Amino acid sequence: MDVALGGTFDPVHDGHRRLFERAFELGDVTVGLTTDELAPKTRHVERHVNSFEERKRTLEDEFEPLAEEHDRAFEVRPLEESTGIATEPQFDYLVVSPETIEGGKRINELRHERGHDPLEIVVVPHALADDGDIISSTRIVEGEIDEHGTVLEGGAETEQH
């Protein structure tokens, strides 16, 4: 089975790791990683995003042990538009987070228009931080939490000591 996954993944956190784990449980994984041009357009909050090459290296480091553990292959490809790679005919699954379900439905509409079978959309629940809110890259960048959801006392101000 072939699994599609897409995103910016910067910085990688435990919520992303849930997506990755589920994807590798299902099959060989192809990740559409947003390009330097697309990444800022997918953010709800304007913030720094590392370069495509840096993010790709980080993902490959995250994926290698998962691929080995599940005896799967993986590939990281540039994602130049939000519907990206998942509209290609070879995929069976699309792994999404709760806020990207609608994008998954749109991908299946495009697949239907192109004569491809629909993807099975697999929704992976959010990972929650210690404070009960979701773990997000934005919260990490803003110094509220770490990549595992541990609340950082005082947020970004405390890190200045």
KOLTI-958891 format. One line per 4 residues: number of its first residue (from 1); their letters; for each residue y, z, x of N, C-alpha, C. Coordinates in steps of 0.05 Angstrom, whole numbers, plus 32768, in hexadecimal, padded with zeros to 4 digits. Layout:
BEGIN
NUM = A = Y:Z:X:Y:Z:X:Y:Z:X | ...
//
This chain:
BEGIN
1 = MDVA = 7FE8:8000:8011:8000:8000:8000:8019:8000:8012 | 802E:7FF2:8008:8047:7FF1:8017:805D:8000:8008 | 806B:8010:8016:807E:8022:800B:809A:801C:8016 | 80AD:801A:8004:80C9:8015:800C:80D9:802F:8008
5 = LGGT = 80EC:8033:8019:80FD:804A:8019:8118:8041:8024 | 812E:804A:8019:8148:8042:8024:815B:8058:8025 | 816E:8056:8038:8183:806A:8039:8193:8069:8053 | 81A5:807C:8056:81B5:807F:806E:81A9:8093:8081
9 = FDPV = 819E:80A9:8076:8190:80BD:8086:81A0:80C7:809E | 81B7:80D2:8098:81C8:80DC:80AE:81D9:80F4:80A4 | 81D3:810C:80AE:81BC:8113:80BE:81A3:8117:80AE | 818C:8114:80BB:8172:8118:80AE:816F:8135:80A8
13 = HDGH = 8165:813B:8090:8161:8157:8087:8146:815A:8078 | 8140:8172:8070:8126:8178:8063:8122:8168:8049 | 8138:8162:803B:8136:8151:8023:812C:8135:802A | 8137:812A:803F:812D:8110:8049:8110:8112:8052
17 = RRLF = 8109:8128:805F:80EE:812B:8069:80DA:812C:8052 | 80E2:8136:803B:80D0:8135:8023:80CB:8118:801B | 80E1:8108:801C:80DE:80EB:8015:80CB:80DE:8029 | 80CF:80E3:8043:80BF:80D6:8057:80A1:80DE:8054
21 = ERAF = 809C:80F8:8050:8081:8101:804D:8073:80F3:8036 | 8081:80F2:801F:8075:80E5:8007:8070:80C8:800D | 8082:80BA:8019:807F:809E:801F:8066:8099:8031 | 8062:80A9:8045:804B:80A5:8057:8031:80AD:8049
25 = ELGD = 8032:80BF:8035:801A:80C5:8026:8011:80AC:8016 | 8024:809C:800D:801F:8085:7FFC:8016:806C:800B | 8020:8068:8023:8019:804F:8031:8029:804A:804A | 8029:8031:8054:8039:8029:806A:8056:8028:8060
29 = VTVG = 8069:8031:8071:8084:8035:8069:8097:8022:8076 | 80A8:8016:8066:80BE:8006:8070:80D8:8013:8066 | 80E9:801A:8078:8103:8026:8071:8119:8012:8074 | 8128:8010:805F:8142:8001:8061:8157:8015:8069
33 = LTTD = 8161:8014:8081:8175:8026:808B:8190:8018:8089 | 81A3:8025:807B:81BD:8018:8076:81CA:8010:8091 | 81D5:7FF8:8090:81E3:7FEE:80A8:81FD:7FFE:80AB | 820A:7FFA:80C2:8224:8006:80C7:8239:7FFE:80B2
37 = ELAP = 8236:7FE5:80A8:8249:7FDC:8093:8243:7FE8:8078 | 822A:7FEB:8071:8223:7FF5:8056:8224:8014:8055 | 821E:8022:806A:821C:803F:8069:8235:804D:805D | 824D:8046:8065:8265:8053:805A:8268:804E:803C
41 = KTRH = 825F:8037:8032:8261:8030:8016:824E:8040:8004 | 823A:804C:8010:8226:805B:8001:822C:8079:8000 | 8241:8082:800D:8248:809E:800E:8259:80A6:7FF6 | 8254:80BD:7FEB:8265:80C8:7FD5:827E:80D4:7FE1
45 = VERH = 827C:80DD:7FF9:8293:80EA:8007:8296:80DA:8022 | 82AF:80D4:8028:82B4:80C6:8041:82AF:80D9:8059 | 829D:80D1:806B:8297:80E1:8082:828B:80CF:8098 | 828A:80DB:80B0:827E:80CC:80C6:8260:80C8:80C2
49 = VNSF = 8257:80AF:80C8:823A:80A9:80C8:8234:809D:80E3 | 821E:80A7:80EF:8216:809D:8109:820F:807F:8108 | 820E:8072:811E:8208:8056:811F:81EC:8050:8116 | 81E8:8037:810D:81CD:802E:8105:81B9:8034:811A
53 = EERK = 81BE:802D:8133:81AB:8031:8149:81A4:804E:814D | 81B8:8060:814B:81B2:807D:814E:81A1:8087:8137 | 81A8:807E:811E:8198:8087:8107:817C:807C:8108 | 8179:8063:8111:815F:8057:8114:814D:8066:8127
57 = RTLE = 8158:806E:813E:8149:807D:8152:8140:8098:8146 | 8152:80A5:8138:814C:80BF:812B:8135:80BC:8117 | 8136:80A7:8107:8121:80A2:80F3:8106:809C:8101 | 8107:808C:8116:80EE:8086:8124:80E2:809F:812F
61 = DEFE = 80F2:80B1:813A:80E8:80CB:8144:80DC:80DC:812D | 80E8:80DB:8116:80DD:80EA:80FF:80C3:80DD:80F5 | 80C2:80C3:80F5:80AB:80B4:80EA:8092:80B4:80FB | 8095:80B3:8115:807E:80B0:8126:8068:80C5:8121
65 = PLAE = 806F:80DF:811F:8059:80F2:811A:804E:80EF:80FD | 805E:80E8:80EA:8054:80E4:80CE:8042:80CC:80CD | 8049:80B7:80DB:8039:809E:80DB:801E:80A4:80E8 | 801E:80B3:80FD:8005:80BA:810B:7FF4:80CC:80F9
69 = EHDR = 8000:80E0:80ED:7FF2:80F3:80DC:7FE4:80E5:80C5 | 7FF2:80D2:80B9:7FE7:80C4:80A1:7FDA:80A9:80A8 | 7FD9:80A2:80C1:7FCD:8089:80CA:7FDB:8071:80BC | 7FF5:8071:80BE:8006:805C:80B1:8018:804E:80C5
73 = AFEV = 8021:8037:80BD:8035:8028:80CD:8050:802D:80C0 | 8065:8028:80D0:8080:8029:80C5:8092:8016:80D3 | 80A7:800F:80C5:80BC:7FFD:80D0:80D7:8006:80C5 | 80EB:8005:80D6:8107:800B:80CD:8116:7FF1:80CF
77 = RPLE = 8121:7FE9:80B8:8130:7FCF:80B7:814C:7FD4:80AD | 815E:7FC2:80B4:817A:7FC5:80AA:817B:7FC0:808C | 818B:7FD1:807F:8190:7FCE:8062:81AD:7FC6:805F | 81B1:7FAD:8056:81CC:7FA2:8055:81D7:7FA3:8039
81 = ESTG = 81C6:7FA7:8024:81D0:7FAA:8009:81BF:7FC0:7FFC | 81CA:7FCD:7FE8:81BD:7FE5:7FDD:81A1:7FDF:7FD1 | 819C:7FC7:7FC6:8182:7FC1:7FBB:816F:7FB8:7FD0 | 8179:7FAF:7FE7:816B:7FAB:7FFF:814E:7FA1:7FFF
85 = IATE = 813F:7FAD:8011:8124:7FA3:8017:8111:7FA6:7FFF | 8115:7FB9:7FED:8102:7FBF:7FD8:80FF:7FA8:7FC4 | 8111:7F94:7FC5:810D:7F7D:7FB3:80F9:7F69:7FBE | 80F0:7F6D:7FD7:80DD:7F5B:7FE3:80C1:7F5F:7FD6
89 = PQFD = 80B1:7F4A:7FD4:8098:7F4C:7FC4:8082:7F5E:7FCE | 8082:7F64:7FE8:806B:7F72:7FF4:8069:7F90:7FED | 807D:7F9C:7FE2:807D:7FB9:7FDE:8070:7FC1:7FC4 | 8063:7FD8:7FC5:8055:7FE4:7FAD:8064:7FFC:7FA2
93 = YLVV = 8070:800B:7FB4:807D:8024:7FAC:809A:8025:7FB7 | 80AB:8033:7FA8:80C6:8039:7FB1:80C9:8057:7FAF | 80CE:8065:7FC5:80D2:8081:7FC5:80F0:8087:7FC3 | 80F8:8097:7FAF:8114:809D:7FAA:8118:80BB:7FA6
97 = SPET = 8131:80C3:7FA8:8139:80DE:7FA0:8144:80DC:7F84 | 8148:80F3:7F77:8151:80F3:7F5B:816A:80E3:7F56 | 817E:80E3:7F69:8197:80D5:7F64:8195:80B7:7F68 | 817E:80AE:7F73:817C:8091:7F78:8168:8083:7F65
101 = IEGG = 8160:8091:7F50:814D:8085:7F3C:8159:806C:7F30 | 8172:806D:7F29:817F:8055:7F1C:817E:803D:7F2E | 8182:8041:7F48:8181:802C:7F5C:8164:8020:7F5C | 8150:8031:7F5A:8135:8028:7F59:812F:8017:7F40
105 = KRIN = 813B:801F:7F2A:8138:800F:7F11:8145:7FF4:7F15 | 815C:7FF3:7F22:816A:7FDA:7F26:8159:7FC8:7F39 | 814D:7FD4:7F4D:813B:7FC4:7F5F:8125:7FB8:7F4F | 8119:7FC7:7F3C:8103:7FBB:7F2C:810D:7FA5:7F1A
109 = ELRH = 8126:7FA7:7F10:8131:7F91:7F00:8133:7F78:7F12 | 813D:7F7B:7F2A:8140:7F64:7F3C:8124:7F59:7F43 | 8111:7F6A:7F47:80F6:7F61:7F4E:80EB:7F50:7F36 | 80F0:7F5A:7F1E:80E7:7F4B:7F06:80F4:7F30:7F05
113 = ERGH = 810E:7F2F:7F09:811C:7F15:7F09:8111:7F02:7F1E | 8106:7F0C:7F34:80FB:7EFC:7F49:80DE:7EF6:7F46 | 80D2:7F01:7F31:80B5:7EFC:7F2C:80A3:7F0E:7F3B | 80AD:7F25:7F45:809C:7F38:7F54:8093:7F4F:7F41
117 = DPLE = 807D:7F5B:7F47:8074:7F72:7F38:8088:7F89:7F3D | 808A:7F9B:7F29:809C:7FB2:7F2D:8090:7FC6:7F41 | 80A1:7FD4:7F4E:8099:7FE9:7F60:8093:8002:7F50 | 8080:8012:7F5A:807D:802D:7F4E:8092:803E:7F5B
121 = IVVV = 80A4:8049:7F4B:80B9:805A:7F56:80AF:8076:7F57 | 80AF:8081:7F6F:80A6:809C:7F74:80BE:80AE:7F7A | 80C4:80C1:7F68:80DB:80D2:7F6B:80D3:80EC:7F79 | 80E0:80F2:7F8F:80DB:810A:7F9E:80F2:811E:7F98
125 = PHAL = 80EB:8136:7F8E:8100:8149:7F87:8110:8151:7FA0 | 8129:8159:7F9A:813A:8163:7FB0:812F:817C:7FBD | 8135:817E:7FD6:8130:8198:7FE4:8149:81A9:7FE0 | 8144:81C2:7FDA:815B:81D4:7FD5:8161:81E6:7FED
129 = ADDG = 817B:81EA:7FF1:8184:81FC:8006:8180:8219:7FFD | 8184:822C:800F:8182:8248:8008:8193:8251:7FF1 | 81AA:8243:7FED:81BC:824A:7FD7:81B5:823D:7FBC | 819E:822E:7FBB:8195:8222:7FA3:81A1:8206:7F9D
133 = DIIS = 81B4:81FE:7FAD:81BF:81E3:7FAA:81AF:81D0:7FBC | 81B2:81B6:7FB7:81A1:81A3:7FC6:81AA:81A1:7FE3 | 8197:819B:7FF4:819C:8195:8010:81A7:8178:8011 | 81BE:8174:801D:81C9:8159:801F:81D6:8156:803B
137 = STRI = 81D7:813D:8043:81E3:8137:805D:8200:813F:805E | 820E:813B:8047:822A:8142:8046:822E:8160:804A | 821D:8170:803D:8220:818D:8040:821A:8196:805D | 8208:8188:806A:8202:818E:8086:821A:8186:8098
141 = VEGE = 8225:816E:8094:823C:8165:80A3:8254:8177:809F | 8257:8182:8087:826E:8194:8081:8269:81B0:808A | 8252:81B6:8096:824C:81D0:80A2:8244:81E5:808E | 823D:81DD:8076:8234:81F1:8061:8218:81FB:8067
145 = IDEH = 8206:81E8:806F:81EA:81EE:8073:81E0:81E0:808B | 81C8:81E8:8094:81BB:81D8:80AA:81A7:81C5:809D | 8199:81B6:80AE:8186:81A1:80A4:816F:81AC:8094 | 816A:81C6:8096:8155:81D3:8087:815F:81E1:806E
149 = GTVL = 8179:81E1:8069:8184:81ED:8051:818C:820A:8055 | 818D:8213:806D:8196:822E:8073:81B5:822E:8070 | 81BF:8240:8060:81DC:8242:805C:81E9:824D:8075 | 81FD:823F:807F:820B:8248:8097:8223:825A:808F
153 = EGGA = 8224:8272:8099:8239:8285:8091:8254:8279:8097 | 8265:827A:8083:8280:8271:8086:8283:8253:8089 | 826D:8244:8088:826F:8227:808B:8279:821E:80A5 | 8289:8209:80A6:8292:81FC:80BE:82A4:820F:80CF
157 = ETEQ = 82B3:8221:80C1:82C5:8232:80D0:82B7:8245:80E3 | 829F:824E:80DB:8290:8261:80EC:8286:8254:8105 | 8281:823B:8104:8276:822D:811C:828B:822A:8132 | 82A4:8231:812D:82B9:822D:8141:82BA:8244:8155
161 = H = 82AB:825A:8151:82AC:8272:8163:82AC:826A:8180
//
